[in-house]
Amino acid sequence: MGRTDETVLFRDDFKGFAIGEFPYDRDHSATGEYHYVTEAGFHGAWYDPVCNYTWNGSGPSWIITEWQGRHFMESQRIEKNRPHRTFPTLETGSPFWKHCTVSVRLQRLSTKGMAGVVFSARDSIDCLVLSLEGPKNGPAAGPDGEADYRIRLAYRHKEEVQALAETRFAQDCDTEYLLTAECGDGIVSCYVGGVKLLECRTELADREGRVGITADCPARFTDFEVRTEPENAADIEASKAVAAAREAEVMRQHPKMKLWKTIDLQNFGTSRQVRFGHLTGGDKWYAVFAQIQKRVNRDAYGFISCLTAIDLDGNILWQLGEPSENSRTIGKVSADMPFQVYDIDGDGIDEVICGRNFEIQILDGRTGEVRKSAKMPVSDDDDASLIGVPYNIYAFDRINPDGIRICNFRGLDKPADILVKDRYCRVYALDSDLNLMWKYRSPKNTGHCPMPVDVNGDGKDELLVGYTLLDPQGKELWTYPITDDHTDEIVAGKFRGDGKGYFACVSGTQGFFIGDMHGNIVARDMIGHAQRVSVANYCPDRPGYEIVVSNFWGHASVIYLYDADGNEIWEMENTMNGNILAPVNWDGNGSELILTNADAAHGGLINGDGVRAVAFPDDGHPDMCVEAIDLTGDERDELITWDYHKMYIYTQEDNPRPQHYHPVKFPNYNASNYRGEYSYPDSSLLEFKEEV
C-alpha cells in the first residue's frame, strides 16, 4: 500500500485547534445566499460547505474534542434529509490534487449512519467517498443473522449516490479504524487497517479534486493525511502553476478595477437593502438605504425602520425614521424589503415606493415627503389556508408587505402598477393611485420574486408567481407541474435561439429548470437547493447564451454553467458563499463576466470558463455586499461593495471610454435580492408573442 518515499501533501491531527466548536453560522440563516459572510473563529485548513436552516438552534456540525492527549474532529449531525439529501462534510486541500492516498483514523460513536473520507472532490456533491456504513436493513438483517454492516466506495453527484464497490465489514462503536483510499492509474483501492477490502476501476480515480471527511452520525476523526508519489507531487505543483499563469493571462485581457468613490455610511448602513435611482431628475444617481427590524419570527415580518437617501458623495438628501448603529439587529435580514425607486408618475423624477407601518406610500424623491399613501389590505383569509405562516397564525390584522414589483397590468405606455406580496402566499395589484385592482391567493408557494412579463405581446404584463402564470387580471392561466418548495429566481427570454420565450428558474429543492411559456418543463437538473440564476453571453466562442446557477442550502458555493438548452458545461466550488452571479458588462464588447463576491483574495469576476478575470484590490474595502450597475455613464458597469459602515465604488481603470455595446439588463426599478438577472444585446429577446 503505497511507496515508502511518498510526499506528504497534508497532515492534520487537529492539535492546532482549541477544544470547542468548529466555526459555524449560529443563526443557520440564509444570509449567505447573497451576502459574503465568514464565521469568526479558527478554521485551520478546513472548509465547511454544508449549511441548513433546519439546524437552527441545534449548534455546530463539528466540534473539536480531546481524549488522552489526542485531538479529534467530531461530527454532530444526525438529521440529513431536509430540506433535501445532505451530506455533512469538511473539506481541505487543493482542486489540483490527484493520484493521492488519503487516510484517517475514525471511531464511530454511532453506527446508525455513515462516516468516512472524501476525495477526488470537484465539490462537496461531486466526489468519491469511502465510508463505513450502518446496518443496511436493520440491526440483524444479514443472511447469517448478523448485522449487515458495510464498507462502501461510492460516487456522490448532486442528489444521487452510486455505489461503485462494497462488501460486508463488521464494525462497532468502540474500535478506531484506519481508513485508507488510494487512487491511481484508473483504480481506487480501499483499505482498513492496511488490509485491502475493495478495489474499483473507474476513470474518477484519475481526476483532480479536494479531500475531506464526512459523516451523518456522531463520529470522531484524527490523523488525517494525504500522500502522493514525489513525481506526482511535482505534477500537482506544475498544474497549480499552469492555472495561476492562465488566470494572470486572462486578467491581462481585462481592465483592472479603479476606486471611484468611498462613502461613509455613518449610522444608516444596511445589508443588501439598497436601491439606486434619479431622485432629483436628470442623470445624477442617488442611493436609498433601508434599515429594517424583525417582528415575531426571524425574517417572516421584516419592516422598514429607517430610509436614508444620499448622493454618491455621501451627502444626505433626506431621512425618514430613526437610524441605528446596531447592525446585529438593524439591517441584517435574509428577505426583500418593500421599496423601489421609480418614476411612477412620469414627471422625470424618481419616486420611492415603499411599505411602511402597514401602509404603501409614494414618496417624493427630492424630499421624502409622502405624496400618496394607503393602508395595506386586511388579512381576511383563514390563517389555516395560508402558506409559510409561522405558527399557522398570521401575526397582524393588516398585511405586512414583503416585497414590491413595478408592473404594467393595465397596458399603459410605461409600467405604473404596483405589485405587493406577503411572504409566501398572497399578491396584491395596486394602480398608481394605490387602489386595489385584484388579489391572488396562491395554493402553491409564491416564492420571493414574481416576474412581470408580457407573454403574448398585447402590451399588458402577465405574472409568473412561483410556478403559476397569471393573466393581467390575476387569473390563473397555467402552472408548472411542481408543488413543493418555492422559486427563488426567474429569468425570462428568447435565449434558446428558436424564437420562443422561456423561463429559467431556480426553485430550491426542486432544482434548476427551463420551462416554456405554456407550463411545460423542457429541461431540469436536480442540483440540491438551486438558489441563483442569470443568463448572458458568458462564452463568446460558443453559440447562443449561457445560464449560470448556484446552490445554497445543504451544499453551498457550487456554481454550474449550462448552455441555453440546460446541458451542463461545467461545475465548480469556489468555497465561498454570497455568489451573486450577476452578469457584468465590464469590457463593453458584448461578452459578460460573472460576479461572485467582493473577497479580495478569491472573489471578483470570473469568465465563462470559470477563470477569475478581474480581482478586487486588497485595499480594505468592505466585502459583505456587492452589486453591479452603470453609474458613470460610459455604459459599462461599476461594482459597488459595502457593509454596515462604508461603501466603495469601483470602475474600470480606462474609464471613461466610448461604448458601442449597450445591453438590456434587469431593470433597476425592480431591484430584489432574488432577481434572476440577464444581459441581452437588445430588447428583442424580451419581446414575446406566445399564446396564453
C-alpha positions in Angstrom: 0.0 0.0 0.0 2.0 3.0 -1.3 5.7 3.7 -1.5 8.0 4.5 1.4 9.2 7.7 -0.3 5.8 9.3 -0.7 5.4 13.1 -0.3 3.0 14.2 2.4 0.7 16.8 0.9 -1.2 17.4 4.1 -1.4 16.1 7.6 -3.7 17.2 10.5 -4.1 15.7 13.9 -6.2 18.7 14.9 -3.8 19.7 17.6 -3.8 23.2 16.1 -7.5 23.6 17.1 -8.5 24.6 20.6 -11.2 22.4 22.3 -14.6 23.7 21.2 -16.7 24.3 18.2 -15.6 24.5 14.5 -16.8 27.9 13.3 -20.4 27.9 12.1 -23.4 30.3 11.5 -25.1 30.4 14.8 -28.3 31.6 13.2 -28.2 28.9 10.5 -29.6 31.7 8.3 -30.0 32.5 4.6 -27.7 35.5 4.9 -25.0 33.7 2.8 -27.4 33.4 -0.2 -26.4 36.9 -1.2 -24.0 38.2 1.4 -20.4 37.2 1.7 -20.0 36.1 5.3 -17.2 34.3 7.1 -17.8 32.8 10.5 -15.5 34.1 13.2 -13.0 31.6 14.7 -10.1 29.3 13.6 -10.8 27.2 10.6 -7.3 25.9 10.1 -7.1 24.5 6.6 -10.7 23.3 6.6 -13.9 24.5 5.0 -17.5 23.5 5.8 -19.6 23.7 2.7 -22.8 22.5 4.3 -25.5 24.8 5.7 -29.0 24.1 6.7 -31.8 26.2 8.1 -33.4 23.2 9.7 -30.4 23.0 12.1 -31.4 26.3 13.7 -30.8 26.1 17.5 -29.0 22.7 17.2 -25.5 24.0 17.5 -22.4 23.3 15.3 -21.9 20.5 12.8 -18.4 19.8 14.1 -16.6 20.1 17.4 -13.0 19.6 18.5 -12.7 17.1 21.4 -9.8 15.6 23.3 -9.1 12.2 24.9 -5.8 11.1 26.5 -3.9 13.9 24.9 -5.2 13.4 21.3 -7.5 15.8 19.5 -10.4 14.8 17.4 -12.7 16.5 14.8 -16.1 15.1 15.8 -19.3 15.2 13.7 -22.6 16.1 15.3 -25.3 15.8 12.6 -28.0 13.2 12.7 -30.7 14.8 10.5 -29.5 14.8 6.9 -32.6 14.5 4.7 -34.0 18.0 5.0 -34.5 20.2 3.1 -33.1 17.6 0.7 -30.4 14.9 0.7 -27.4 16.4 2.5 -24.0 15.0 3.4 -22.3 16.8 6.3 -18.7 17.3 5.1 -15.4 19.1 6.0 -13.1 19.8 3.0 -9.5 20.7 2.7 -6.8 20.5 0.1 -6.3 21.7 -3.4 -8.5 21.2 -6.5 -5.3 20.1 -8.3 -4.6 17.1 -6.0 -4.7 13.7 -7.9 -3.4 10.2 -7.6 -3.3 10.6 -3.8 -3.6 8.3 -0.9 -6.0 9.6 1.7 -6.2 8.2 5.2 -7.9 9.0 8.5 -8.3 7.3 11.9 -12.0 7.0 12.6 -14.1 5.9 15.6 -17.8 5.5 15.1 -19.6 6.9 18.1 -22.8 5.8 16.4 -23.1 3.1 13.8 -26.6 4.3 12.7 -25.3 6.1 9.6 -22.1 6.5 7.5 -18.7 8.0 8.2 -15.6 8.2 6.0 -13.3 10.1 3.8 -14.0 12.2 0.7 -11.5 12.5 -2.2 -11.4 13.4 -5.9 -13.9 16.1 -5.0 -14.7 18.8 -7.5 -17.2 20.0 -4.9 -19.0 18.6 -1.9 -21.6 16.9 -4.0 -19.3 15.7 -6.8 -16.9 13.4 -5.1 -15.7 9.9 -4.3 -16.4 8.6 -0.7 -15.0 5.7 1.2 -17.3 5.1 4.1 -18.2 2.7 6.9 -22.0 2.2 6.7 -24.5 1.2 9.3 -26.7 -1.9 9.1 -28.2 -1.9 5.6 -31.6 -3.1 6.6 -31.7 -3.1 10.3 -29.5 -4.5 13.1 -29.9 -8.2 12.2 -30.6 -8.3 8.5 -27.7 -10.4 7.2 -28.3 -14.0 6.0 -26.4 -15.3 9.0 -28.4 -13.2 11.4 -25.5 -10.8 11.9 -25.9 -7.0 11.4 -25.3 -6.2 7.8 -22.6 -3.5 8.3 -20.7 -2.4 5.1 -17.7 -0.7 3.8 -18.6 1.2 0.6 -16.9 3.1 -2.2 -19.4 5.5 -3.7 -19.7 8.4 -6.2 -21.8 11.3 -4.9 -23.1 13.7 -7.6 -25.9 16.2 -6.9 -28.8 14.2 -5.4 -27.6 10.8 -6.5 -25.2 8.3 -4.8 -23.8 5.5 -6.9 -22.2 2.6 -5.1 -19.1 1.6 -7.0 -18.0 -1.3 -4.7 -19.0 -2.6 -1.3 -18.7 -5.6 1.0 -19.8 -6.6 4.4 -17.5 -5.3 7.2 -18.2 -5.9 10.9 -17.7 -2.8 13.0 -18.6 -1.3 16.3 -18.6 2.0 18.2 -15.5 1.3 20.3 -12.9 0.4 17.8 -10.7 3.0 16.0 -10.4 2.2 12.3 -7.6 3.3 10.0 -9.4 4.0 6.7 -7.4 4.5 3.5 -8.3 5.2 -0.1 -5.6 5.0 -2.7 -6.1 6.5 -6.2 -4.0 6.0 -9.3 -4.0 4.6 -12.9 -7.8 4.3 -13.0 -8.1 2.3 -9.9 -9.3 3.1 -6.4 -8.0 0.7 -3.7 -9.7 0.8 -0.3 -8.1 -0.4 3.0 -9.0 -0.8 6.6 -6.0 -1.2 9.0 -3.8 -1.8 6.0 -5.9 -4.7 4.6 -7.3 -4.2 1.1 -11.1 -4.8 1.2 -12.3 -3.1 -2.0 -10.9 -2.3 -5.4 -12.7 -0.5 -8.3 -11.6 0.5 -11.7 -13.1 3.9 -12.6 -12.0 7.0 -14.5 -12.9 9.1 -11.4 -9.7 7.7 -9.8 -7.6 9.8 -12.1 -9.3 13.2 -11.7 -8.2 16.1 -9.6 -10.0 17.3 -6.5 -10.1 18.2 -2.9 -10.3 15.8 0.0 -12.2 15.7 3.3 -14.1 13.9 6.0 -17.9 13.2 6.1 -20.4 11.7 8.4 -24.2 11.7 9.0 -23.9 10.4 12.6 -21.6 11.1 15.5 -18.1 10.0 14.7 -14.6 11.2 15.6 -11.7 11.7 13.2 -8.0 12.3 13.7 -4.6 11.8 12.0 -5.9 12.8 8.6 -3.2 12.5 6.0 -2.8 12.9 2.2 0.2 11.5 0.4 1.4 11.0 -3.1 4.4 9.9 -5.1 7.1 12.5 -5.5 6.8 12.7 -9.3 3.0 13.2 -8.9 3.7 15.9 -6.3 5.8 17.7 -8.9 3.0 17.3 -11.5 0.5 18.8 -9.0 2.7 21.9 -8.5 3.1 22.2 -12.2 -0.7 22.2 -12.6 -1.1 24.9 -10.0 1.5 27.0 -11.9 -0.3 26.5 -15.2 -3.6 27.6 -13.6 -2.0 30.6 -12.0 -0.4 31.6 -15.3 -3.7 31.1 -17.1 -5.5 33.4 -14.6 -2.8 36.0 -14.9 -3.1 35.9 -18.7 -6.9 36.2 -18.5 -6.6 39.2 -16.1 -4.3 40.9 -18.6 -7.1 40.8 -21.1 -9.5 42.9 -19.0 -9.2 46.4 -17.4 -8.4 46.4 -13.7 -10.6 48.0 -11.1 -10.1 51.6 -10.2 -11.5 53.0 -7.0 -14.0 55.8 -7.9 -15.9 56.6 -4.7 -15.8 55.9 -1.0 -18.8 56.7 1.2 -19.1 56.9 5.0 -22.5 55.3 5.8 -22.5 56.9 9.3 -25.3 55.2 11.3 -27.7 54.4 8.4 -25.9 51.4 6.9 -27.7 48.2 6.0 -27.2 44.9 4.2 -28.5 44.2 0.7 -31.4 46.6 1.1 -30.1 49.5 -1.1 -31.8 50.9 -4.2 -30.4 53.4 -6.8 -32.2 56.0 -8.9 -32.5 59.6 -10.0 -34.3 61.2 -7.1 -33.9 64.8 -8.4 -34.3 64.0 -12.1 -31.6 64.2 -14.7 -28.6 61.8 -14.7 -27.4 62.2 -11.1 -27.5 59.0 -9.1 -28.7 58.6 -5.6 -28.9 55.6 -3.2 -31.7 54.8 -0.8 -30.8 52.7 2.2 -33.5 50.8 4.2 -32.7 49.7 7.7 -35.1 47.0 9.0 -36.3 45.3 12.1 -37.7 41.9 12.5 -41.1 41.0 14.0 -42.4 37.9 15.6 -40.4 35.2 13.8 -37.0 35.6 12.2 -37.5 37.2 8.7 -41.2 36.4 8.3 -42.3 40.0 9.1 -39.4 42.4 8.5 -40.3 46.0 8.3 -38.5 49.2 7.3 -37.5 51.3 10.4 -35.5 54.0 8.6 -35.0 55.2 5.0 -32.0 57.3 4.1 -31.4 58.9 0.6 -27.9 60.1 -0.2 -25.9 61.2 -3.2 -22.8 59.3 -4.3 -20.6 61.7 -2.2 -22.4 60.6 0.9 -24.5 63.7 1.4 -27.9 63.0 3.0 -30.7 64.2 0.8 -33.4 63.2 3.3 -34.1 60.6 6.0 -37.3 59.1 7.4 -37.3 57.2 10.7 -34.6 56.9 13.3 -31.3 55.3 12.2 -29.5 52.8 14.4 -25.9 51.6 14.6 -26.9 48.2 16.0 -26.1 46.3 12.8 -26.8 42.9 14.5 -30.5 43.6 14.6 -30.9 46.6 12.2 -30.3 45.7 8.6 -29.4 42.0 8.8 -32.2 40.2 7.1 -32.5 37.4 4.6 -35.5 38.7 2.8 -36.6 41.5 0.5 -37.8 44.8 1.9 -40.8 46.5 0.3 -39.2 49.5 -1.5 -38.4 50.6 -5.1 -37.1 53.7 -6.7 -39.1 54.5 -9.9 -40.7 57.4 -11.7 -44.2 56.1 -11.4 -46.0 59.4 -12.4 -43.8 60.1 -15.4 -42.6 63.5 -14.4 -39.0 62.7 -15.0 -38.1 62.4 -11.3 -38.0 59.1 -9.5 -40.3 58.5 -6.5 -39.7 56.0 -3.7 -42.5 53.5 -3.5 -42.3 51.7 -0.1 -44.2 49.8 2.6 -44.0 51.5 6.0 -46.1 50.9 9.1 -48.7 48.8 7.3 -49.1 51.4 4.5 -48.0 51.6 0.9 -46.5 55.1 0.4 -45.3 57.0 -2.6 -42.6 59.4 -1.5 -41.3 62.5 -3.3 -37.8 61.5 -4.4 -36.4 65.0 -3.7 -37.7 65.4 -0.1 -39.0 62.1 1.1 -42.4 63.7 1.6 -45.4 61.4 1.4 -47.3 62.2 -1.7 -49.8 59.3 -1.6 -50.5 56.6 0.9 -53.0 53.8 1.5 -53.4 51.2 4.2 -52.3 47.7 3.4 -55.2 45.3 2.9 -56.6 43.4 5.8 -55.5 39.8 6.2 -59.0 38.4 5.8 -58.1 34.8 4.8 -58.4 31.8 7.0 -55.0 31.5 8.6 -55.1 27.8 8.0 -55.2 28.4 4.3 -52.0 30.5 4.2 -48.6 29.1 3.1 -45.5 29.8 5.0 -47.0 31.4 8.1 -45.1 30.8 11.3 -47.2 29.0 14.0 -50.1 28.8 11.4 -51.3 32.2 12.6 -50.9 35.4 10.5 -49.4 37.7 13.1 -51.1 41.0 12.1 -54.5 42.2 11.1 -53.1 44.0 8.1 -50.7 42.6 5.5 -47.0 43.1 6.3 -45.5 43.7 2.8 -42.6 41.5 1.9 -41.6 42.9 -1.5 -42.7 45.3 -4.3 -42.6 44.9 -8.1 -43.4 47.5 -10.7 -45.7 46.1 -13.4 -47.9 47.0 -16.3 -51.2 45.2 -15.9 -53.3 48.0 -17.5 -51.3 48.2 -20.7 -50.1 51.8 -20.3 -47.3 53.5 -22.2 -45.0 52.6 -19.3 -45.4 50.5 -16.2 -47.4 52.2 -13.5 -48.9 49.4 -11.4 -47.6 48.2 -8.1 -47.5 44.5 -7.0 -47.2 43.9 -3.3 -46.7 40.5 -1.8 -46.7 38.9 1.6 -44.1 36.4 2.5 -45.2 33.2 0.6 -48.8 33.2 -0.3 -50.6 36.3 -1.5 -50.0 39.1 -4.0 -52.0 42.3 -4.4 -52.1 44.5 -7.5 -52.5 48.3 -7.0 -52.7 51.1 -9.5 -50.6 54.2 -9.3 -53.2 55.8 -7.0 -52.8 52.8 -4.7 -56.3 51.5 -5.4 -56.5 47.7 -5.2 -57.2 46.1 -8.6 -57.0 42.5 -7.7 -55.7 39.9 -5.2 -54.4 36.4 -5.7 -54.0 33.8 -3.0 -51.8 31.0 -4.3 -52.3 27.3 -3.5 -48.6 27.0 -4.1 -45.7 28.9 -2.5 -45.3 32.2 -4.3 -41.5 32.3 -3.9 -39.7 35.6 -3.5 -39.7 37.4 -6.8 -42.7 37.3 -9.0 -41.8 38.0 -12.6 -44.0 40.5 -14.7 -43.6 39.8 -18.4 -45.8 40.5 -21.4 -46.1 36.9 -22.7 -48.5 37.4 -25.6 -47.3 40.9 -26.8 -50.6 42.7 -26.1 -48.9 45.4 -24.0 -50.1 44.0 -20.7 -48.0 42.1 -18.2 -48.7 38.5 -17.2 -47.2 37.5 -13.9 -45.2 34.3 -13.2 -45.7 34.0 -9.4 -43.8 31.0 -8.2 -44.8 28.2 -10.5 -48.0 29.8 -11.8 -48.7 32.2 -14.6 -51.4 34.8 -14.0 -53.1 37.0 -16.6 -53.2 40.8 -16.2 -56.4 40.4 -14.0 -54.8 38.0 -11.6 -56.5 34.8 -13.0 -54.5 31.6 -13.3 -53.5 30.6 -16.9 -51.4 27.6 -16.1 -49.0 26.1 -13.6 -45.8 24.1 -13.8 -46.2 20.5 -12.6 -44.3 21.2 -9.3 -45.9 21.5 -5.9 -43.0 21.6 -3.4 -40.7 24.3 -2.1 -40.6 27.7 -3.9 -39.0 29.6 -6.8 -36.2 31.9 -5.7 -35.3 33.5 -9.0 -36.6 33.7 -12.6 -35.2 34.8 -15.9 -37.3 35.3 -19.0 -36.1 35.5 -22.5 -35.8 34.0 -26.0 -32.4 32.7 -25.0 -32.7 29.2 -26.6 -32.4 30.6 -30.2 -35.6 29.1 -31.5 -37.6 32.4 -31.4 -39.7 31.2 -28.5 -39.9 32.5 -24.9 -38.7 30.6 -21.9 -38.3 30.9 -18.2 -35.1 29.8 -16.4 -36.0 29.1 -12.8 -34.2 28.1 -9.6 -36.6 26.5 -7.2 -34.8 25.3 -4.1 -35.0 21.6 -3.6 -36.8 21.4 -6.9 -33.6 22.3 -8.7 -32.9 24.3 -11.8 -35.3 24.1 -14.7 -36.2 25.7 -18.0 -39.9 26.0 -18.7 -41.7 27.3 -21.8 -44.4 29.9 -21.6 -47.2 27.3 -21.7 -46.5 25.5 -18.5 -44.2 22.7 -19.8 -40.7 21.9 -18.3 -38.2 21.3 -21.1 -35.0 20.8 -19.1 -34.3 20.2 -15.4 -31.3 19.4 -13.2 -31.7 18.4 -9.5 -28.6 20.0 -8.1 -29.7 20.2 -4.5 -31.0 23.6 -3.4 -30.9 25.8 -6.5 -30.6 29.5 -5.4 -29.4 32.0 -8.0 -29.6 32.2 -11.8 -28.5 34.6 -14.6 -28.4 34.4 -18.4 -25.9 36.2 -20.7 -23.3 35.7 -23.3 -20.7 34.3 -20.9 -18.8 32.2 -23.5 -18.3 34.2 -26.7 -16.8 31.3 -28.5 -19.9 29.2 -28.0 -23.2 29.8 -29.9 -26.1 31.4 -28.0 -26.4 32.3 -24.4 -25.3 30.5 -21.2 -27.0 30.1 -17.9 -25.2 30.2 -14.6 -26.7 28.8 -11.5 -25.6 28.3 -7.9 -26.9 26.4 -4.9 -27.1 27.1 -1.2 -28.9 25.1 1.4 -27.3 21.8 2.0 -24.2 22.1 -0.2 -23.4 25.8 -0.8 -20.9 27.5 -3.0 -21.3 25.2 -6.0 -21.6 27.1 -9.3 -22.9 25.4 -12.5 -22.8 26.7 -16.1 -25.3 25.4 -18.7 -25.9 26.0 -22.3 -29.2 27.5 -23.4 -30.8 24.1 -23.6 -29.9 23.3 -20.0 -26.9 21.0 -20.7 -24.2 21.3 -18.1 -20.9 22.8 -19.4 -19.0 22.8 -16.0 -19.4 22.9 -12.3 -17.1 24.3 -9.7 -16.9 25.0 -6.0 -15.3 28.3 -5.1 -15.5 27.6 -1.3 -17.2 31.0 -0.7 -20.8 32.0 -0.1 -22.5 35.2 -1.3 -22.1 34.3 -5.0 -24.2 37.0 -6.7 -23.8 35.6 -10.3 -24.8 38.9 -11.8 -23.7 39.4 -15.5 -21.3 42.3 -15.6 -20.6 44.4 -18.7 -17.0 45.1 -17.7 -15.4 45.3 -21.1 -18.2 46.7 -23.3 -17.6 44.2 -26.0 -20.7 42.0 -25.8 -19.2 39.3 -23.6 -20.2 39.3 -19.9 -18.3 38.4 -16.8 -19.9 36.7 -13.8 -19.8 38.5 -10.4 -19.1 36.2 -7.4 -18.4 38.3 -4.3 -16.1 41.1 -3.2 -13.4 39.0 -1.4 -10.0 40.4 -2.4 -8.2 37.0 -2.3 -10.7 34.8 -4.3 -13.7 36.9 -5.3 -14.3 39.2 -8.2 -15.4 38.5 -11.8 -15.0 35.1 -13.5 -15.3 34.3 -17.2 -17.3 31.6 -18.9 -14.5 29.1 -18.3 -14.7 29.7 -14.6 -11.3 31.5 -14.5 -11.0 34.7 -12.5 -10.8 37.6 -14.9 -10.9 40.7 -12.6 -9.9 40.8 -9.0 -10.9 43.3 -6.3 -7.9 45.2 -4.9 -6.7 44.4 -1.4 -7.4 47.9 -0.1 -9.5 47.2 2.9 -12.8 47.6 1.1 -16.0 46.1 2.6 -17.0 42.8 1.2 -20.3 41.8 2.8 -22.4 43.1 -0.2 -21.7 43.7 -3.8 -23.7 45.0 -6.7 -23.1 45.8 -10.4 -24.7 48.9 -12.0 -23.7 51.5 -14.5 -23.2 54.7 -12.6 -20.5 56.7 -14.5 -22.4 56.9 -17.8 -20.0 55.2 -20.1 -22.4 52.2 -20.3 -20.1 49.8 -18.6 -21.0 48.5 -15.2 -19.4 49.7 -11.9 -19.0 47.4 -8.9 -20.3 48.6 -5.5 -19.2 47.0 -2.3 -20.5 47.8 1.2 -21.2 46.7 4.7 -23.0 48.5 7.6 -20.3 51.2 7.8 -18.9 52.1 4.4 -19.4 51.8 0.7 -16.7 51.6 -2.1 -17.5 52.0 -5.8 -15.1 50.7 -8.5 -14.9 51.4 -12.2 -12.5 50.3 -14.9 -9.0 51.7 -15.0 -9.7 53.0 -18.5 -13.0 54.8 -17.7 -14.4 56.7 -19.4 -14.3 55.1 -22.8 -16.7 55.4 -25.7 -19.1 52.4 -25.9 -20.9 50.7 -28.8 -22.4 47.9 -26.8 -25.4 48.8 -24.7 -27.0 45.7 -23.2 -30.5 45.3 -21.9 -30.5 44.2 -18.3 -32.9 43.6 -15.4 -34.5 47.0 -14.6 -33.2 48.8 -11.5 -36.7 49.8 -10.5 -37.5 46.1 -9.7 -34.4 45.5 -7.6 -34.5 42.4 -5.4 -32.2 40.1 -3.6 -34.0 37.4 -5.5 -33.9 38.7 -9.0 -32.8 36.4 -11.7 -30.5 38.6 -13.9 -29.9 38.7 -17.6 -27.9 40.7 -20.2 -29.1 40.7 -23.7 -27.8 42.7 -26.7 -31.2 44.3 -27.3 -34.8 44.2 -26.2 -35.9 41.8 -28.9 -35.1 38.8 -26.6 -37.7 40.1 -24.3 -40.5 40.6 -26.9 -42.8 37.7 -26.8 -45.9 36.7 -28.8 -46.9 33.4 -27.1 -50.5 32.3 -26.9 -51.8 32.0 -23.4 
